[in-house]
Amino acid sequence: MNRHIIHIHIPAFSISLERLGRPDLRDRPVVIAPPHSERALVLSASPEARREGIFKGMALGKAMRYCPGLTVIPPNPGLTEKGCRLLAGAAAQYTPLWEPSRPGHVYMDVTGTDRLWGRAKDTASRIRREIRDRFSLFCSMGVAGNKMVSSIASRLTPSPDVVDVDHGRESSFMAPLKVDYLPGIGHISRRLLLEELNITLVREIAMLDYHNLRLIFGRRAWVIHQRSLGIDPTPVHSPASMPSVGESITLPGDENDDYKLLGFLFSLVERCSQRLRIMGLIPGRAGLAIRYADQMEIIRRVSLTGADLWGFIMHDAMERLFFKACQRRTGVRFMRVWFSDLSSPSPQLSFFCPASPDMNKKGRVTMALDRIRGRYGDGIIKYGRTV
């Protein structure tokens, strides 16, 4: 059965939410950034600001010189989170398979819902009208047979509309696009393609053979070639099918001191570990996302073998993962850790591998710390390396 994937795209989602309560911001160049430093980076820019040459990641001082009438709004995570919940609720009414990729972006798998909602394009038009009427938010929609093509289709039209890519036409749809639209083409690869091979369009990548692609992209060559043909087998993961525990932090300032960054990391891991102990679950996988001051984001994942409820192995694994992910001299602005593949510990005790006395002692200490935090608050006591 052919898949039908809808992608909801609300440009400058945080700014659109701010405009709902502040009509004076409409039709004006607006950015979201920390307002007290010219070196702060723009986190989001309205379409009006982008027409003035302002883009996400630009230094705020430079953006204000480009556009003297620019309105700067500080980040409001609470409002953005509330907006994400409302958008997710609208998507969940049409399919149980919906996946939020980032604020203002939601994938929906409506395969097999033709008799209920009609064609996928009609469903997308209906959702777009509902979002406009209920929330006064304007969005563009992409409809295709996979996530990647639907996401690109939703970004092609500057006005709120529905772009439908028929099954079998994914390759012809991707061919005339610039390589910037292709996921996995970073700044270095794009510069290499342009300067060394004079490649600017996706069709030119699709025409290269695998060996030449491997010289440029290494192990990612096969995936890049598949994407250039419009092929993306990635399923839509609903939040209910991906149980995980995660914590994130936006650092008070850009930081590149490994010792301090590890302190933030261990604090996040400790909070996750405490939540997992309360739930009585053991993680099988862990992930770490680091966002630098220039908005470049690095994501690394690792399997956890032999993890327990106390989190000792989690700390060591996340420390190793940190040094694999954080290898740039640029300051870090944001960190997020998460643990997935959760399972309950086996009730059967081992006859042959009894826990060491040292492990039992650490477990009792951890339980005592949890009791203290439960009575007096999470911040009352901490490990030394999290300070």
C-alpha positions in Angstrom: 0.0 0.0 0.0 1.3 3.4 -0.9 1.9 5.7 2.0 0.3 9.1 2.4 2.3 11.5 4.6 1.2 15.1 5.4 3.7 17.6 6.7 2.4 20.7 8.6 4.7 23.7 8.3 4.1 26.9 10.2 6.9 29.4 9.4 8.4 31.3 12.3 6.1 29.4 14.7 7.1 31.3 17.8 6.6 34.7 16.2 3.2 33.6 14.9 2.2 32.7 18.4 3.4 36.0 19.8 1.4 37.9 17.1 -1.8 36.3 18.3 -1.7 38.3 21.5 0.1 41.4 20.1 -1.6 42.6 16.9 1.0 45.5 16.7 3.6 42.9 15.6 1.8 41.9 12.4 3.3 42.9 9.1 6.4 44.1 10.9 10.0 42.7 10.8 10.3 40.7 14.0 12.9 38.4 15.4 13.2 36.3 18.5 16.6 36.6 20.3 18.0 37.4 23.8 17.5 41.2 23.7 20.4 42.4 26.0 23.4 41.4 23.8 24.3 42.4 20.3 26.3 39.2 20.0 23.3 37.1 20.7 22.0 35.1 17.7 18.6 35.3 16.0 16.6 32.3 16.9 13.7 32.9 14.6 12.9 35.6 12.0 9.5 36.6 10.5 9.0 36.6 6.7 9.2 40.4 6.8 12.6 40.3 8.5 13.9 37.7 6.1 13.0 40.0 3.2 15.3 42.5 4.9 18.2 40.0 4.7 17.9 38.7 8.2 18.2 35.0 8.8 18.3 32.5 11.7 21.7 32.4 13.3 22.7 36.0 12.4 24.1 38.2 15.2 21.5 40.4 16.6 23.6 43.5 16.3 24.2 42.9 12.6 20.5 42.3 12.1 19.5 45.6 13.8 22.0 47.4 11.5 20.4 45.8 8.5 16.9 46.7 9.7 16.8 49.7 12.1 13.0 49.2 12.7 13.5 45.6 13.8 11.4 44.4 16.8 13.2 42.0 19.1 11.2 39.6 21.3 12.8 37.5 24.0 12.3 33.7 23.8 9.1 32.4 25.5 9.4 28.6 25.9 6.1 28.3 27.7 4.1 29.9 24.9 5.9 27.8 22.3 5.2 24.6 24.3 1.5 25.5 24.6 1.3 26.1 20.9 2.9 22.7 20.2 0.3 21.0 22.3 -2.5 22.7 20.5 -1.0 21.8 17.1 -0.5 18.2 18.2 -4.1 18.0 19.4 -5.3 19.1 16.0 -3.2 16.5 14.2 -4.2 13.7 16.6 -7.9 14.1 15.6 -7.1 12.7 12.1 -4.6 10.0 12.7 -2.9 8.2 15.6 0.4 8.3 13.7 1.7 11.9 14.0 5.2 13.0 14.8 6.3 16.5 15.9 9.7 17.1 14.4 10.2 20.6 15.9 8.0 23.5 16.9 5.5 24.3 14.2 6.3 21.1 12.2 4.3 17.9 12.4 4.3 14.8 10.2 1.0 12.9 9.8 0.6 9.4 8.3 -2.9 9.3 6.9 -2.4 6.0 5.0 -5.7 4.0 4.8 -7.9 6.9 5.9 -9.4 7.6 2.5 -12.9 6.3 3.4 -12.9 8.4 6.6 -11.4 11.7 5.4 -11.1 11.4 1.7 -7.9 11.9 -0.4 -4.7 12.9 1.4 -4.7 16.3 -0.3 -8.3 17.0 0.8 -7.4 16.0 4.3 -4.5 18.4 4.3 -6.7 21.2 3.1 -9.2 20.5 5.8 -6.5 20.5 8.5 -5.1 23.8 7.2 -8.6 25.4 7.4 -9.1 24.1 10.9 -5.8 25.4 12.1 -6.6 28.8 10.5 -10.1 29.0 12.0 -9.4 27.6 15.5 -5.9 29.1 16.2 -5.6 31.9 13.6 -2.4 30.4 12.4 -1.5 30.1 8.7 0.4 27.1 7.5 1.6 25.4 4.3 1.1 21.7 3.8 3.1 19.1 1.9 1.6 15.8 0.8 3.8 12.9 -0.5 4.6 9.3 -0.1 7.4 9.8 2.4 8.4 12.3 5.2 11.3 13.9 3.3 9.4 14.8 0.2 6.4 16.0 2.1 8.6 18.2 4.3 10.3 19.8 1.2 7.0 20.3 -0.5 5.6 22.2 2.4 8.6 24.7 2.2 8.4 25.4 -1.5 5.4 27.7 -1.5 5.7 31.1 0.2 2.0 31.4 0.7 -0.2 29.0 2.9 -1.2 26.3 0.5 -1.1 22.5 -0.1 1.5 21.0 -2.4 0.7 17.4 -3.5 3.5 15.2 -4.9 1.9 12.2 -6.7 3.3 8.7 -6.1 6.0 7.8 -8.6 6.9 11.5 -9.2 9.2 11.9 -6.2 12.3 11.8 -8.4 11.1 14.3 -10.9 10.0 16.6 -8.1 13.4 16.5 -6.4 15.4 16.8 -9.7 15.2 20.6 -10.3 15.7 21.6 -6.7 18.9 23.1 -5.3 21.1 20.8 -3.3 20.3 23.0 -0.2 16.9 21.2 0.0 18.5 17.8 0.3 18.8 16.6 4.0 22.4 15.7 5.0 24.1 18.2 2.7 26.0 20.4 5.1 27.9 23.6 4.5 31.2 21.8 3.8 29.7 19.3 1.4 27.7 22.0 -0.4 30.8 24.0 -0.9 32.8 21.0 -2.1 30.0 20.1 -4.6 30.0 23.7 -6.0 33.7 24.4 -6.1 35.1 21.0 -7.1 32.2 19.5 -9.2 30.1 22.6 -10.1 27.0 20.7 -8.8 24.1 22.9 -7.7 21.0 20.8 -8.4 19.7 17.6 -6.9 19.5 15.9 -10.4 23.2 16.2 -10.7 23.8 14.3 -7.5 21.4 11.6 -8.6 23.4 11.2 -11.8 26.7 10.5 -10.0 27.7 6.9 -9.5 28.1 5.4 -6.0 31.9 5.5 -6.0 32.1 9.2 -6.7 29.5 9.9 -4.1 31.5 7.9 -1.6 34.5 10.2 -2.2 32.4 13.2 -1.1 30.0 11.8 1.5 31.8 8.7 2.8 29.4 6.2 4.5 26.4 8.5 3.9 26.8 8.2 0.1 24.0 5.6 -0.3 21.6 7.5 1.9 22.3 10.8 0.0 21.8 9.0 -3.4 18.5 7.6 -2.2 17.3 11.0 -1.0 18.3 12.6 -4.3 15.8 10.2 -5.9 13.1 11.1 -3.5 13.3 7.8 -1.5 12.9 8.0 2.3 11.7 4.8 4.1 11.6 6.5 7.5 8.3 5.8 9.3 6.2 8.3 11.2 6.8 7.6 14.9 4.0 8.7 17.1 5.0 9.9 20.6 3.0 7.1 22.2 5.1 4.5 20.3 8.4 6.2 21.3 8.3 6.2 25.2 11.4 8.0 26.4 12.6 10.2 29.3 14.5 13.4 28.5 15.7 16.6 29.9 17.1 19.8 28.3 18.8 23.0 29.3 19.5 26.3 27.6 22.8 27.5 29.0 22.9 31.0 30.6 25.8 31.9 28.3 27.8 30.3 25.4 30.1 27.8 27.0 33.1 25.8 25.7 34.7 24.7 29.0 34.4 20.8 29.0 34.4 20.7 32.8 31.4 23.1 33.1 29.6 21.4 30.2 30.0 18.0 31.9 28.5 19.5 35.0 25.4 20.5 33.1 25.3 17.1 31.4 25.5 15.1 34.6 22.8 17.3 36.1 20.5 16.4 33.1 21.4 12.7 33.4 20.8 12.7 37.1 17.3 14.2 36.7 16.5 11.6 34.0 17.9 8.8 36.2 15.7 9.9 39.1 12.6 9.9 36.9 13.4 6.4 35.6 13.8 5.1 39.1 10.4 6.5 40.0 8.9 4.8 37.0 10.9 1.6 37.7 12.2 1.4 34.1 15.7 0.7 32.6 16.8 2.4 29.3 18.3 0.5 26.5 19.4 3.5 24.4 20.5 7.0 25.1 20.9 10.2 23.0 22.6 13.5 23.3 21.9 16.7 21.3 24.3 19.7 21.5 23.4 23.0 19.8 26.3 25.5 19.4 26.1 29.3 19.4 26.1 29.3 15.6 22.9 27.1 15.6 24.8 24.0 14.4 23.4 20.9 16.1 25.1 17.6 16.7 23.2 14.5 17.7 24.8 11.2 18.9 23.2 8.0 20.2 24.5 5.0 22.1 23.2 1.6 23.3 23.3 1.0 27.0 24.3 -2.6 27.9 23.9 -3.7 31.5 22.1 -0.5 32.6 20.4 -0.6 36.0 18.0 1.6 38.0 20.9 3.5 39.7 22.2 5.2 36.6 25.9 4.6 37.2 26.4 3.1 33.7 24.3 5.9 32.2 26.7 8.5 33.6 29.8 6.9 32.2 28.1 6.2 28.8 26.9 9.8 28.5 30.4 11.2 29.3 31.9 9.1 26.5 29.1 10.3 24.2 29.7 13.9 25.1 33.4 13.8 24.0 32.3 12.2 20.7 29.7 14.9 20.1 31.4 18.0 21.4 34.6 18.5 19.3 34.3 22.1 18.2 35.7 25.2 19.9 32.5 27.1 19.4 30.5 27.8 22.5 27.6 25.5 23.4 24.2 27.1 23.9 21.8 24.1 24.4 22.0 20.5 25.6 19.4 17.7 25.6 19.7 14.1 26.8 17.1 11.4 26.4 16.7 7.7 27.2 14.6 5.3 25.2 13.9 1.6 24.7 12.6 1.5 28.3 11.9 -1.8 29.9 11.1 -3.1 33.4 13.9 -4.9 35.3 13.6 -8.7 35.5 12.0 -9.8 38.8 14.2 -13.0 38.7 17.4 -12.6 40.7 20.6 -14.0 39.4 22.0 -17.2 41.0 25.5 -16.8 39.6 26.2 -13.0 39.4 25.3 -11.5 42.8 25.7 -7.8 43.1 29.0 -6.6 44.5 28.9 -5.1 48.0 30.1 -1.8 46.5 27.2 -1.7 44.1 24.8 -2.5 46.9 26.3 0.4 48.9 25.9 2.8 45.9 22.3 1.7 45.5 21.5 2.4 49.1 23.1 5.8 48.8 21.1 6.6 45.7 17.8 5.6 47.4 18.7 7.8 50.4 19.3 10.7 48.1 16.0 10.1 46.4 14.2 10.2 49.7 15.9 13.5 50.7 14.9 15.1 47.4 11.4 13.8 47.6 11.0 15.4 51.0 12.9 18.7 50.6 13.1 19.3 46.9 15.3 18.3 43.9 17.8 21.1 44.4 18.5 20.4 48.1 21.3 17.9 47.5 23.5 17.2 44.4 26.5 15.2 43.3 29.7 17.2 43.3 30.3 16.8 39.6 26.9 18.3 38.8 27.6 21.6 40.6 
